Amino acid sequence: MRRGTILALLMLSACIPKVDQQTADRPSKVPIVEADAATRQCHADLTRDAVEFKILPDRRFGGGCSALGAVQLIDFGTPVTNLGAMTCPLARAFTRWTKQAVQPAARQWLGSRIVKVESFGTYSCRPVNGQSGNKLSEHGRSNAVDIAAFVTEDGRRITVLDGWRSDDEEVRSFLRAIHQAGCSRFAIGLGPEANSLHADHFHFDMGNGPYCR
Ligand SMILES: [Zn+2]
């Protein structure tokens, strides 16, 4: 091989994102899997919804954890903190929930729009409720998102923790409205009524539902 070619190859390999050991140890002939029809449709839906996103390469981690058919949301009109890999159906439900439920509810109950949603993240390789022995959480499949707070254009910060049982009836109504809307858009919706582990956030996932609490 000519020196230039080798250099080019070296540079190319340096560009390949670092993957976990399990994947790295496999032979290099892992086929590139085309996105299936449902995932392609989901990408098309995001594009039609004017969502800017990046398609992430499929990744399998240890312990059954994965990011398959996942995307990274870049911009869909409302900034959201801490979003990592999300399966495309989760991203589609989440962006629609934010645009079609959270923003209208904020206008209705808070008289302002939401300029920032604060999340506790998406991907996390852990059992349900973080308790060993439980089955793998949908977070371990990049199929869940935890939402903790909302910042309004007029400068308020509404947290699930303080707002759910707030003295302010409009804050309570806002949070209940979007929790309920989440339940109808995601497979599973959990909030402060579910258990004490969800006192400070809404958990939404696209696993086996429906379940709403
Ligand atoms: Zn969660």
Boltz pocket constraint, residues with backbone or C-beta under 6 A from the ligand:
constraints:
  - pocket:
      binder: B
      contacts: [[A, 139], [A, 144], [A, 145], [A, 146], [A, 202], [A, 203], [A, 204]]
      max_distance: 6.0
